[in-house]
Amino acid sequence: MIKKLFLLILLSQIMISCSTKKFSDKATKKIYPVERFGQLDRSVLDSVLQNGSNTSIDSNKPLVIIYYPGKDKCNSSGSSTRRSTKVWYNKMEKGINKIEPSNIVYVYKDSTDLFERHDGFKDWKQDPNKVIEKTFFKTHPPCGGYVLISDSGRYISHLAEFDKKFLWQRLEQLIN
């Protein structure tokens, strides 16, 4: 019975197993939905981002937040180089703006190891008053995550490593 219930949950929603502590600590695993959907007051978030991170935001355009939570097992491994990471981000941004010209903001919680691969080509801002973490990432997202927010405040947050093509699909769904 429990096995059937668990399978039903997995089929109805994409889930991810996340550690409750940093990778260097022993941790228990919990299962979380990879994506969350909701509605918020976009003007409040825009104001916090503009004032807290000195970022200019056009409230008539979608807001794309790329989030780095700090070093973990996922984002500290792999074979990407600074150059390949730069190419990946530039392609992601080009695809986003092809779908809809957007505000793209790079936000981090903890900068440990962030600038090893990202230094010099993206303007990463520290999460002002932890507003992004508290609103969208109450659980540490392995590798990072993103939040897509329409001009009306509808949002999709993604808790984990992601493919840029999947982000583009979600953005199209959000704005249509």
N, C-alpha and C positions, 0 to 999 in steps of 0.2 A: 504494500500500500504506500509506504513512504517513498519507495523507489519510483512508483508511477507518478506521485505528486511532484517529486523533484524533476522528473522528465517533462512533465507538463509545464512547470515553471520555466525550464530551459527553452522549451519550444515556443512559449508565448513571449519571451523577452530575451534579448541577448544579454548574457550575464558574464561577469568576470570575477575571478577569485583574487582578492587583494590581501596583502599582508597588513596587519594592523599596526606594525611598528616599522622603523627603518630597516633596511636590508641587513645591517650588521647585527641586529638584535634577533633573538628568537621571537617568533611571532605566531599568533594564531591566524588562520585563514578565515575570511568571511566572503560571502558571495554578494555582489552588488550588481545592479543594472549598469551596463556600459553607457547607455544613453538615458538622459532625462529630458523631459519636455515641460515647458511651463510658460508663464507670462509674468512680466515684471514691468515696473515703471522705468522705462528706458532713460528718461531725463535725469533721474537720480543717479543711475549708473554712469551716464555720460559725464555728469558733473563731478562725481568722485574721481573718475579716470582723468579728466582734464585737470582738475585741481591737484590731485595727489601724485600724478606722474608727469605733469607738464606735457600733456599730449593733446593735440587738437583733434576734435571729433565732430564730424558733420552728422547731426541727428537725423537727417533725411536719408542717410545711406545705411546699409546693414553694417553691423559691428561684428568683426571676427577677432576673437581673443585666442591666441595661441599661448598655452600655459605650461610652464616648466616648474614642477613641484620641488625640485632639488634632486640630488644624486640618489639613484636607486639601482637595483640590479639590472633593470631593463635599460635605462638610458646611459649606463656606464659601460655597456658592452656593445658589441657589434663592430662592423668593419668600416663604417662610414668615416670619411675624412672631412676636414674643414671644407675642402673644395666641393666634395659631393654633397655635403650638407647645404652649402650655399646654393648650389644648383637646384637642389630639391626645394628649398624655401622660395627661390625666385620663380620656379615653375608653379608652385602652389599659389603664390600671389598673383601671377599672371592669369591662372585659371579662375581664381576668385573674381578678379576684376573683369574678366571676359564675361562671366555670368552676370555680374552686377558690380559696378564700381562700389567699393566698400572701404570702411575704416578697418585697417588690420593693425592690431596692437599685440605686442609680445610682452607677456607678463611672467615674472618669476616669483616664487615664494622664497627660495634659498638659492643663491648663485653658485653653490659648490659645484664645480666641474662644468658649469654652464658656458663659460667663456673659453673652454678648451676647444670646443668645436664651433662655437657661434660667434666668437670675438671678431668685432670689426665689420660685420656686414648686416646685422640687425640691431635695432635700438631696443634692447630689453629694458623694461621698467619694473621696478620692484612693486609688488602687489600693494597698492595704497590701503593702509589700515586692514590688510588681509580681506578686503571686500570680495575679491574674486574667489578666494579659497572658501570663505564663509558662505557665499551664495551658491557656488556651483561645485566645489570640490571638497566636501566635508570629509571625504575619504581620500587618502593619498592616491592619485592616479598614476599607475605604473607607466613610466616613460614620459608622461605628460598628458595633455589633452587639449581640447578646444571648446569654445563656446561660440555659437552662431546666434546673433540676435537681430531680428528684423527691426525696421524703423518703428513698428507699432509695439515692440517689446516681447513678441513671441520668441522663445529661444529653444535651442537644442544644445545640450552640453554632452560632451563625449569624454568618458573617463578611461583613458588608456591610449596606448600607441595607436596611430591612425595612418591610413593611406590617404594621400591628397585627393585621389579620385572619389573616395567615399565622402570626404568633406565637401567636395564640389556637388555631389548628388544631394547631400543634405541641405546645402545652401539653396540649390534650385527648388527643393521641396519647401523650404521655409519661406522663400519670397514669392512663390506661386500660389 
